[in-house]
Amino acid sequence: MSIQEQILEKLSQIEQQEHVRILHAVESGSRAWGFASPDSDYDVRFIYVRNRDDYLTLTPPRDVIEYQLDDVFDVNGWDLQKMLKLLHKSNPTIFEWANSPIVYQTSDYFQHLKPVINSYFSPKTASYHYLNTAKHNYHVYCETEPVRYKKYFYALRPLLACYWIFAHQSPPPMLFSDLRLLPEAKQINPLIEKLLEIKTRTSELGTGEKIPELDDWIQQNFELVQQKSDALPNDASPGWTALNTAFLQSFSQS
């Protein structure tokens, strides 16, 4: 059985065991970003909806399903109600799941929901999120030797995602290959090319010496991105009406 078939079987098991309907399921990690190691796991994320009556009980079920976590699969999902509440806050994770290039399962309902999702995108919220993600990953994983090569990408990708937001005022693409086409990446693209070549032939835990040129670029751009993020205007939320409508529509569509 192929990996794709195994994932679809797991999603079917979740629907049966949890009595839910999965609306959208995607790859969310390094495989969707385009820089997986040979032994990278599969980060499967999904959005699901329960039966209407489940939302009317005095003791509603949890709004997450954590199905599997091991060396091969990391499978978990969010209830649609949770997703829509976080969308009201322009949670960047939702835009990543909606734009993943690897879709395992979807529905007409979710495809019709995409314009609503995009209307809640906040450039300022997203740029702060990606900047903080880049800082965290760099300071935790890239400041000591030996460095895990994968973690360089975990700082580079969110920084380039910020530059995409500044240029396009839209959710950044998942694929790193799209982000590295930005003008801001031109200086470091030769280093990225070498790093990608190393990354695709080493294990998930592959380590090596730090790359000073990348360290310099990352540290310099922390300050530049911070300034650009601070200068973005505050966004006004579109409100709750479209989200309430979308939630109610989920019970009549598949």
C-alpha positions in Angstrom: 0.0 0.0 0.0 1.4 3.4 -1.0 1.8 6.3 1.5 -1.0 8.1 -0.2 -3.3 5.1 0.2 -2.2 4.7 3.9 -3.1 8.3 4.6 -6.5 8.1 2.9 -7.2 4.9 4.9 -6.3 6.7 8.1 -8.6 9.6 7.2 -11.4 7.1 6.6 -10.8 5.5 10.0 -10.9 8.9 11.7 -14.3 9.6 10.1 -15.7 6.3 11.2 -14.2 6.3 14.7 -14.9 9.9 15.6 -18.2 10.2 13.7 -17.0 13.3 11.7 -16.8 14.4 8.1 -13.4 15.5 6.9 -13.7 18.6 4.8 -10.1 19.1 3.8 -6.8 17.2 4.5 -3.3 18.3 3.4 0.4 18.0 4.0 1.6 20.8 6.2 5.3 20.3 6.9 8.6 20.1 5.0 7.1 18.0 2.3 4.6 20.7 1.4 7.4 23.3 1.7 9.5 21.4 -0.8 12.6 20.6 1.3 11.9 17.3 2.8 14.7 14.9 3.9 14.6 11.3 2.6 13.2 10.2 6.1 10.9 13.2 6.8 7.6 12.2 8.4 4.2 13.0 6.9 2.5 16.0 8.6 -1.1 15.4 7.8 -3.6 18.1 8.9 -7.3 18.1 8.4 -10.5 20.1 9.0 -13.6 18.2 10.1 -17.2 18.9 11.0 -19.4 16.9 13.4 -23.1 16.3 13.3 -25.2 19.3 14.1 -26.4 17.9 17.4 -22.9 17.5 18.7 -22.5 21.2 18.8 -25.7 21.6 20.9 -24.8 19.4 23.9 -23.8 20.7 27.3 -20.6 18.7 27.1 -19.3 19.2 23.6 -16.4 17.0 22.4 -12.9 18.4 22.0 -12.3 20.6 19.0 -9.1 18.8 18.0 -8.4 15.2 17.0 -4.9 13.9 17.6 -4.9 10.6 15.8 -1.3 9.5 15.3 2.2 10.7 16.1 5.2 8.5 15.4 8.4 8.5 13.2 6.4 8.2 10.0 3.1 10.0 10.5 1.9 13.1 12.4 -1.9 13.2 11.9 -4.2 15.6 13.6 -7.0 18.0 12.8 -9.2 20.9 13.9 -12.9 21.1 14.2 -14.5 23.5 11.6 -15.8 25.7 14.4 -12.3 26.0 15.9 -10.9 26.9 12.5 -13.5 29.5 11.8 -13.0 31.2 15.2 -9.2 31.3 14.5 -9.9 32.6 11.0 -11.6 35.6 12.5 -8.2 36.4 14.1 -6.5 35.7 10.8 -4.5 32.8 12.1 -1.8 32.1 9.5 -1.9 28.3 9.9 -5.3 28.3 8.2 -4.0 30.0 5.1 -1.1 27.5 4.9 -3.5 24.5 5.1 -5.8 26.1 2.5 -2.8 26.7 0.1 -0.9 23.4 0.6 0.3 22.0 -2.7 -0.3 18.5 -1.4 -4.0 17.8 -0.9 -5.0 14.3 0.3 -8.7 14.9 0.5 -11.0 17.8 0.0 -14.7 18.7 -0.5 -16.8 21.1 -2.6 -17.7 22.8 0.6 -14.1 23.7 1.5 -13.3 24.8 -2.1 -16.3 27.2 -1.9 -15.0 28.4 1.4 -11.6 29.5 0.1 -12.7 33.1 -1.0 -14.1 33.6 2.6 -10.8 32.4 4.0 -8.8 34.7 1.9 -11.0 37.7 2.8 -9.8 37.3 6.5 -6.1 37.5 5.7 -4.3 40.2 7.7 -0.8 41.1 6.3 0.3 42.6 9.6 -0.8 39.6 11.7 0.8 37.2 9.3 4.1 39.1 9.0 4.5 39.2 12.8 3.7 35.5 13.0 6.3 34.6 10.4 8.9 36.9 11.9 8.5 35.5 15.3 8.6 31.9 13.9 11.9 32.7 12.1 13.4 34.2 15.2 12.4 31.3 17.4 13.7 28.7 15.0 16.9 30.5 14.5 17.7 31.2 18.1 16.8 27.7 19.3 18.3 25.6 16.5 20.8 27.6 14.5 23.0 29.4 17.0 25.1 26.4 18.1 27.3 23.9 16.2 26.8 21.5 14.8 23.6 22.9 13.2 20.8 20.8 11.8 20.6 21.9 8.2 16.9 21.6 8.1 16.5 24.3 10.7 18.1 26.9 8.4 15.1 26.5 6.2 12.8 26.9 9.2 14.3 30.4 9.6 14.7 31.3 5.9 11.2 30.3 4.8 9.2 32.5 7.2 11.5 35.5 6.6 10.9 35.2 2.8 7.2 34.7 3.6 7.2 38.1 5.1 8.7 39.6 2.0 6.0 38.0 -0.1 3.4 39.6 2.2 5.0 43.0 1.9 5.0 42.7 -1.9 1.7 41.0 -2.6 -0.5 41.6 0.5 -1.7 38.0 0.2 -1.0 34.7 1.9 2.5 33.4 1.0 2.8 30.2 -1.1 3.8 27.1 0.8 6.6 26.1 -1.6 10.0 27.4 -0.8 10.9 27.3 -4.5 8.3 30.1 -5.0 9.5 32.2 -2.2 13.2 32.0 -3.2 12.2 33.8 -6.5 11.7 37.0 -4.5 14.4 39.7 -5.1 15.3 39.6 -1.4 16.5 36.0 -1.9 18.8 36.7 -4.8 21.9 37.3 -2.6 21.6 33.9 -0.9 20.2 31.7 -3.6 23.6 30.1 -4.4 23.9 29.2 -0.7 20.3 27.9 -0.7 21.0 25.7 -3.7 23.9 24.1 -1.9 21.9 23.7 1.2 19.0 22.1 -0.7 21.4 19.6 -2.3 22.8 18.6 1.1 19.3 18.5 2.6 17.8 16.1 0.0 20.6 13.5 0.5 21.0 13.6 4.3 18.8 12.3 7.0 16.2 14.4 9.0 18.9 14.7 11.7 21.7 15.7 9.3 24.1 18.2 10.9 27.1 20.2 9.8 29.1 23.4 10.3 27.3 26.7 10.5 27.1 28.8 7.3 28.2 32.3 8.2 26.8 34.0 5.1 23.3 32.6 5.9 23.7 33.6 9.5 24.5 37.2 8.5 21.6 37.4 6.0 19.1 36.0 8.6 20.2 38.3 11.4 20.2 41.4 9.2 16.7 40.7 7.9 15.3 40.2 11.4 15.6 44.0 11.8 14.5 44.9 8.3 11.4 42.7 8.5 10.6 44.0 11.9 10.6 47.6 10.6 8.4 46.7 7.6 6.0 44.8 9.8 5.6 47.7 12.2 4.9 50.0 9.3 2.0 47.9 8.0 -1.5 49.4 8.7 -3.7 47.7 11.2 -6.4 45.6 9.6 -10.1 45.7 10.3 -11.7 42.3 10.7 -14.5 41.5 8.2 -16.6 40.5 11.2 -18.5 37.3 12.1 -21.4 37.2 9.5 -19.6 35.3 6.8 -18.1 32.8 9.3 -21.4 32.1 10.9 -23.0 31.6 7.5 -20.1 29.3 6.4 -20.5 27.2 9.6 -24.3 26.7 9.1 -23.7 25.8 5.4 -21.4 23.0 6.4 -24.4 20.9 7.6 -26.0 20.9 4.2 -23.0 20.5 1.9 -20.4 17.8 1.3 
